[in-house]
Amino acid sequence: MEIIVELIFRGLIVNVLGVYTRYYFFSLIGQKKSIEYLLGEKNRKDSSDIVSQHFFNVFIGLITLAIISFAIAYLVWGDWNN
């Protein structure tokens, strides 16, 4: 069970939501970054580059997941009678 949770957390939240949210944000503001750079694989000088990019991906991924969860909850259980 822990493996499934780890795969979902790492695969969905970190790699998909975190990386692609950052990718589209940088594209939106005009600073193109590659996916390899955002994963910490490109221009790696030491192991701290991987850790820092991974931290940002996790942080942004969790924030994005929370926003999506609140939006879905509001759409499902929101007060639509106003």
N, CA, C and O atoms as a GROMACS GRO file, in nm:
protein
  328
    1MET      N    1   0.082  -0.119   0.000
    1MET     CA    2   0.000   0.000   0.000
    1MET      C    3   0.087   0.126   0.000
    1MET      O    4   0.053   0.225  -0.065
    2GLU      N    5   0.197   0.121   0.073
    2GLU     CA    6   0.285   0.237   0.078
    2GLU      C    7   0.347   0.266  -0.058
    2GLU      O    8   0.370   0.382  -0.093
    3ILE      N    9   0.373   0.161  -0.134
    3ILE     CA   10   0.432   0.180  -0.266
    3ILE      C   11   0.334   0.252  -0.358
    3ILE      O   12   0.373   0.339  -0.436
    4ILE      N   13   0.208   0.217  -0.349
    4ILE     CA   14   0.106   0.282  -0.433
    4ILE      C   15   0.092   0.429  -0.396
    4ILE      O   16   0.083   0.515  -0.484
    5VAL      N   17   0.091   0.459  -0.267
    5VAL     CA   18   0.082   0.598  -0.222
    5VAL      C   19   0.206   0.675  -0.267
    5VAL      O   20   0.194   0.790  -0.311
    6GLU      N   21   0.323   0.614  -0.257
    6GLU     CA   22   0.446   0.681  -0.300
    6GLU      C   23   0.445   0.706  -0.450
    6GLU      O   24   0.487   0.813  -0.495
    7LEU      N   25   0.399   0.610  -0.528
    7LEU     CA   26   0.392   0.630  -0.673
    7LEU      C   27   0.294   0.741  -0.709
    7LEU      O   28   0.323   0.822  -0.797
    8ILE      N   29   0.181   0.744  -0.643
    8ILE     CA   30   0.083   0.849  -0.670
    8ILE      C   31   0.139   0.984  -0.629
    8ILE      O   32   0.130   1.081  -0.704
    9PHE      N   33   0.197   0.992  -0.509
    9PHE     CA   34   0.250   1.120  -0.460
    9PHE      C   35   0.363   1.168  -0.549
    9PHE      O   36   0.364   1.283  -0.593
   10ARG      N   37   0.459   1.082  -0.574
   10ARG     CA   38   0.576   1.123  -0.651
   10ARG      C   39   0.543   1.143  -0.798
   10ARG      O   40   0.588   1.240  -0.860
   11GLY      N   41   0.464   1.054  -0.854
   11GLY     CA   42   0.434   1.064  -0.996
   11GLY      C   43   0.336   1.173  -1.030
   11GLY      O   44   0.358   1.250  -1.123
   12LEU      N   45   0.228   1.180  -0.956
   12LEU     CA   46   0.123   1.277  -0.989
   12LEU      C   47   0.155   1.416  -0.937
   12LEU      O   48   0.158   1.512  -1.014
   13ILE      N   49   0.180   1.426  -0.808
   13ILE     CA   50   0.196   1.558  -0.748
   13ILE      C   51   0.328   1.622  -0.790
   13ILE      O   52   0.329   1.736  -0.836
   14VAL      N   53   0.436   1.551  -0.774
   14VAL     CA   54   0.567   1.612  -0.798
   14VAL      C   55   0.594   1.627  -0.947
   14VAL      O   56   0.618   1.738  -0.995
   15ASN      N   57   0.590   1.517  -1.019
   15ASN     CA   58   0.633   1.522  -1.158
   15ASN      C   59   0.532   1.591  -1.249
   15ASN      O   60   0.572   1.664  -1.339
   16VAL      N   61   0.406   1.569  -1.228
   16VAL     CA   62   0.308   1.627  -1.319
   16VAL      C   63   0.267   1.767  -1.274
   16VAL      O   64   0.288   1.864  -1.346
   17LEU      N   65   0.209   1.777  -1.156
   17LEU     CA   66   0.158   1.907  -1.112
   17LEU      C   67   0.269   2.008  -1.086
   17LEU      O   68   0.261   2.122  -1.132
   18GLY      N   69   0.371   1.968  -1.013
   18GLY     CA   70   0.478   2.062  -0.978
   18GLY      C   71   0.559   2.108  -1.096
   18GLY      O   72   0.577   2.228  -1.116
   19VAL      N   73   0.608   2.014  -1.175
   19VAL     CA   74   0.696   2.048  -1.287
   19VAL      C   75   0.620   2.124  -1.394
   19VAL      O   76   0.667   2.228  -1.442
   20TYR      N   77   0.503   2.074  -1.433
   20TYR     CA   78   0.431   2.139  -1.543
   20TYR      C   79   0.368   2.271  -1.501
   20TYR      O   80   0.354   2.360  -1.585
   21THR      N   81   0.331   2.287  -1.376
   21THR     CA   82   0.284   2.418  -1.330
   21THR      C   83   0.396   2.519  -1.337
   21THR      O   84   0.376   2.632  -1.383
   22ARG      N   85   0.515   2.480  -1.292
   22ARG     CA   86   0.630   2.571  -1.303
   22ARG      C   87   0.666   2.598  -1.448
   22ARG      O   88   0.701   2.711  -1.483
   23TYR      N   89   0.659   2.495  -1.533
   23TYR     CA   90   0.691   2.511  -1.675
   23TYR      C   91   0.597   2.612  -1.741
   23TYR      O   92   0.642   2.703  -1.811
   24TYR      N   93   0.466   2.595  -1.719
   24TYR     CA   94   0.370   2.688  -1.779
   24TYR      C   95   0.379   2.827  -1.718
   24TYR      O   96   0.355   2.926  -1.787
   25PHE      N   97   0.412   2.837  -1.590
   25PHE     CA   98   0.429   2.968  -1.527
   25PHE      C   99   0.547   3.042  -1.590
   25PHE      O  100   0.536   3.159  -1.624
   26PHE      N  101   0.660   2.973  -1.605
   26PHE     CA  102   0.777   3.037  -1.666
   26PHE      C  103   0.750   3.072  -1.812
   26PHE      O  104   0.798   3.175  -1.859
   27SER      N  105   0.675   2.990  -1.883
   27SER     CA  106   0.639   3.022  -2.021
   27SER      C  107   0.548   3.143  -2.026
   27SER      O  108   0.559   3.226  -2.117
   28LEU      N  109   0.458   3.154  -1.929
   28LEU     CA  110   0.364   3.266  -1.925
   28LEU      C  111   0.434   3.398  -1.901
   28LEU      O  112   0.396   3.500  -1.959
   29ILE      N  113   0.536   3.399  -1.815
   29ILE     CA  114   0.605   3.524  -1.786
   29ILE      C  115   0.720   3.551  -1.883
   29ILE      O  116   0.790   3.651  -1.870
   30GLY      N  117   0.741   3.461  -1.980
   30GLY     CA  118   0.839   3.486  -2.084
   30GLY      C  119   0.979   3.434  -2.056
   30GLY      O  120   1.071   3.468  -2.130
   31GLN      N  121   0.997   3.355  -1.955
   31GLN     CA  122   1.128   3.296  -1.926
   31GLN      C  123   1.119   3.146  -1.951
   31GLN      O  124   1.080   3.070  -1.862
   32LYS      N  125   1.155   3.105  -2.070
   32LYS     CA  126   1.145   2.963  -2.107
   32LYS      C  127   1.246   2.881  -2.028
   32LYS      O  128   1.366   2.912  -2.028
   33LYS      N  129   1.198   2.778  -1.962
   33LYS     CA  130   1.282   2.681  -1.892
   33LYS      C  131   1.246   2.544  -1.946
   33LYS      O  132   1.130   2.516  -1.974
   34SER      N  133   1.345   2.458  -1.961
   34SER     CA  134   1.317   2.323  -2.010
   34SER      C  135   1.270   2.235  -1.895
   34SER      O  136   1.292   2.265  -1.778
   35ILE      N  137   1.204   2.127  -1.931
   35ILE     CA  138   1.158   2.031  -1.831
   35ILE      C  139   1.278   1.970  -1.759
   35ILE      O  140   1.272   1.947  -1.638
   36GLU      N  141   1.385   1.944  -1.832
   36GLU     CA  142   1.506   1.888  -1.771
   36GLU      C  143   1.563   1.982  -1.666
   36GLU      O  144   1.609   1.938  -1.561
   37TYR      N  145   1.560   2.112  -1.695
   37TYR     CA  146   1.609   2.209  -1.598
   37TYR      C  147   1.522   2.210  -1.472
   37TYR      O  148   1.574   2.214  -1.361
   38LEU      N  149   1.391   2.204  -1.491
   38LEU     CA  150   1.300   2.207  -1.376
   38LEU      C  151   1.306   2.080  -1.295
   38LEU      O  152   1.275   2.081  -1.176
   39LEU      N  153   1.344   1.969  -1.357
   39LEU     CA  154   1.364   1.845  -1.283
   39LEU      C  155   1.499   1.840  -1.213
   39LEU      O  156   1.522   1.753  -1.129
   40GLY      N  157   1.589   1.933  -1.246
   40GLY     CA  158   1.721   1.937  -1.184
   40GLY      C  159   1.823   1.852  -1.256
   40GLY      O  160   1.930   1.825  -1.201
   41GLU      N  161   1.792   1.809  -1.378
   41GLU     CA  162   1.884   1.722  -1.452
   41GLU      C  163   1.979   1.800  -1.540
   41GLU      O  164   2.085   1.748  -1.576
   42LYS      N  165   1.946   1.922  -1.577
   42LYS     CA  166   2.029   2.001  -1.667
   42LYS      C  167   2.107   2.104  -1.586
   42LYS      O  168   2.055   2.160  -1.489
   43ASN      N  169   2.229   2.128  -1.625
   43ASN     CA  170   2.317   2.224  -1.557
   43ASN      C  171   2.336   2.189  -1.410
   43ASN      O  172   2.333   2.276  -1.322
   44ARG      N  173   2.354   2.061  -1.385
   44ARG     CA  174   2.372   2.016  -1.246
   44ARG      C  175   2.518   2.033  -1.208
   44ARG      O  176   2.606   1.969  -1.265
   45LYS      N  177   2.543   2.119  -1.112
   45LYS     CA  178   2.679   2.142  -1.064
   45LYS      C  179   2.711   2.054  -0.944
   45LYS      O  180   2.823   2.006  -0.930
   46ASP      N  181   2.612   2.032  -0.859
   46ASP     CA  182   2.629   1.943  -0.745
   46ASP      C  183   2.493   1.886  -0.707
   46ASP      O  184   2.393   1.913  -0.773
   47SER      N  185   2.489   1.808  -0.601
   47SER     CA  186   2.364   1.742  -0.564
   47SER      C  187   2.260   1.838  -0.508
   47SER      O  188   2.142   1.803  -0.500
   48SER      N  189   2.300   1.958  -0.469
   48SER     CA  190   2.202   2.053  -0.415
   48SER      C  191   2.108   2.105  -0.523
   48SER      O  192   1.997   2.148  -0.492
   49ASP      N  193   2.150   2.103  -0.650
   49ASP     CA  194   2.062   2.146  -0.758
   49ASP      C  195   1.942   2.054  -0.770
   49ASP      O  196   1.830   2.100  -0.792
   50ILE      N  197   1.965   1.923  -0.756
   50ILE     CA  198   1.854   1.828  -0.763
   50ILE      C  199   1.760   1.849  -0.645
   50ILE      O  200   1.638   1.849  -0.661
   51VAL      N  201   1.817   1.867  -0.527
   51VAL     CA  202   1.736   1.883  -0.406
   51VAL      C  203   1.653   2.011  -0.413
   51VAL      O  204   1.535   2.010  -0.379
   52SER      N  205   1.713   2.121  -0.457
   52SER     CA  206   1.639   2.247  -0.460
   52SER      C  207   1.528   2.244  -0.565
   52SER      O  208   1.418   2.292  -0.537
   53GLN      N  209   1.554   2.190  -0.684
   53GLN     CA  210   1.448   2.181  -0.785
   53GLN      C  211   1.338   2.086  -0.738
   53GLN      O  212   1.220   2.114  -0.760
   54HIS      N  213   1.376   1.976  -0.675
   54HIS     CA  214   1.276   1.881  -0.625
   54HIS      C  215   1.190   1.946  -0.516
   54HIS      O  216   1.069   1.924  -0.512
   55PHE      N  217   1.252   2.025  -0.428
   55PHE     CA  218   1.177   2.094  -0.324
   55PHE      C  219   1.074   2.189  -0.385
   55PHE      O  220   0.958   2.190  -0.343
   56PHE      N  221   1.116   2.267  -0.483
   56PHE     CA  222   1.022   2.359  -0.547
   56PHE      C  223   0.910   2.283  -0.617
   56PHE      O  224   0.794   2.326  -0.613
   57ASN      N  225   0.943   2.171  -0.682
   57ASN     CA  226   0.840   2.092  -0.750
   57ASN      C  227   0.738   2.037  -0.651
   57ASN      O  228   0.618   2.040  -0.677
   58VAL      N  229   0.785   1.987  -0.537
   58VAL     CA  230   0.694   1.934  -0.435
   58VAL      C  231   0.608   2.046  -0.379
   58VAL      O  232   0.487   2.030  -0.365
   59PHE      N  233   0.668   2.159  -0.347
   59PHE     CA  234   0.596   2.272  -0.288
   59PHE      C  235   0.488   2.324  -0.384
   59PHE      O  236   0.372   2.340  -0.344
   60ILE      N  237   0.524   2.348  -0.508
   60ILE     CA  238   0.429   2.397  -0.607
   60ILE      C  239   0.324   2.291  -0.638
   60ILE      O  240   0.207   2.324  -0.657
   61GLY      N  241   0.365   2.165  -0.642
   61GLY     CA  242   0.270   2.056  -0.666
   61GLY      C  243   0.166   2.045  -0.557
   61GLY      O  244   0.048   2.023  -0.586
   62LEU      N  245   0.207   2.060  -0.432
   62LEU     CA  246   0.111   2.054  -0.321
   62LEU      C  247   0.015   2.172  -0.322
   62LEU      O  248  -0.104   2.156  -0.297
   63ILE      N  249   0.067   2.290  -0.352
   63ILE     CA  250  -0.020   2.408  -0.361
   63ILE      C  251  -0.121   2.391  -0.475
   63ILE      O  252  -0.239   2.422  -0.458
   64THR      N  253  -0.075   2.343  -0.589
   64THR     CA  254  -0.164   2.321  -0.703
   64THR      C  255  -0.269   2.216  -0.671
   64THR      O  256  -0.386   2.232  -0.706
   65LEU      N  257  -0.229   2.108  -0.604
   65LEU     CA  258  -0.324   2.004  -0.565
   65LEU      C  259  -0.429   2.059  -0.468
   65LEU      O  260  -0.547   2.025  -0.479
   66ALA      N  261  -0.387   2.144  -0.374
   66ALA     CA  262  -0.482   2.203  -0.280
   66ALA      C  263  -0.582   2.293  -0.352
   66ALA      O  264  -0.701   2.290  -0.321
   67ILE      N  265  -0.534   2.373  -0.446
   67ILE     CA  266  -0.624   2.462  -0.520
   67ILE      C  267  -0.723   2.382  -0.604
   67ILE      O  268  -0.842   2.414  -0.608
   68ILE      N  269  -0.674   2.277  -0.670
   68ILE     CA  270  -0.764   2.193  -0.750
   68ILE      C  271  -0.866   2.123  -0.660
   68ILE      O  272  -0.983   2.112  -0.696
   69SER      N  273  -0.822   2.076  -0.543
   69SER     CA  274  -0.913   2.008  -0.451
   69SER      C  275  -1.022   2.102  -0.400
   69SER      O  276  -1.139   2.065  -0.396
   70PHE      N  277  -0.984   2.225  -0.362
   70PHE     CA  278  -1.083   2.322  -0.317
   70PHE      C  279  -1.179   2.359  -0.429
   70PHE      O  280  -1.299   2.377  -0.405
   71ALA      N  281  -1.129   2.371  -0.551
   71ALA     CA  282  -1.216   2.404  -0.663
   71ALA      C  283  -1.317   2.293  -0.690
   71ALA      O  284  -1.434   2.321  -0.714
   72ILE      N  285  -1.271   2.169  -0.686
   72ILE     CA  286  -1.363   2.057  -0.708
   72ILE      C  287  -1.465   2.048  -0.594
   72ILE      O  288  -1.583   2.025  -0.619
   73ALA      N  289  -1.420   2.066  -0.470
   73ALA     CA  290  -1.512   2.062  -0.357
   73ALA      C  291  -1.616   2.173  -0.366
   73ALA      O  292  -1.733   2.151  -0.335
   74TYR      N  293  -1.574   2.290  -0.409
   74TYR     CA  294  -1.670   2.400  -0.423
   74TYR      C  295  -1.770   2.371  -0.534
   74TYR      O  296  -1.889   2.400  -0.520
   75LEU      N  297  -1.723   2.314  -0.644
   75LEU     CA  298  -1.814   2.281  -0.753
   75LEU      C  299  -1.913   2.173  -0.715
   75LEU      O  300  -2.028   2.176  -0.759
   76VAL      N  301  -1.870   2.078  -0.633
   76VAL     CA  302  -1.958   1.968  -0.594
   76VAL      C  303  -2.052   2.009  -0.482
   76VAL      O  304  -2.173   1.986  -0.492
   77TRP      N  305  -2.000   2.070  -0.377
   77TRP     CA  306  -2.080   2.099  -0.258
   77TRP      C  307  -2.106   2.248  -0.238
   77TRP      O  308  -2.152   2.287  -0.130
   78GLY      N  309  -2.080   2.329  -0.336
   78GLY     CA  310  -2.099   2.472  -0.322
   78GLY      C  311  -2.246   2.510  -0.315
   78GLY      O  312  -2.334   2.433  -0.356
   79ASP      N  313  -2.272   2.628  -0.264
   79ASP     CA  314  -2.409   2.678  -0.252
   79ASP      C  315  -2.445   2.747  -0.384
   79ASP      O  316  -2.403   2.860  -0.409
   80TRP      N  317  -2.522   2.680  -0.466
   80TRP     CA  318  -2.557   2.730  -0.598
   80TRP      C  319  -2.695   2.796  -0.600
   80TRP      O  320  -2.745   2.831  -0.707
   81ASN      N  321  -2.758   2.815  -0.484
   81ASN     CA  322  -2.893   2.872  -0.479
   81ASN      C  323  -2.893   3.023  -0.472
   81ASN      O  324  -3.001   3.083  -0.472
   82ASN      N  325  -2.781   3.086  -0.465
   82ASN     CA  326  -2.776   3.233  -0.453
   82ASN      C  327  -2.800   3.299  -0.584
   82ASN      O  328  -2.800   3.422  -0.592
   0.00000   0.00000   0.00000
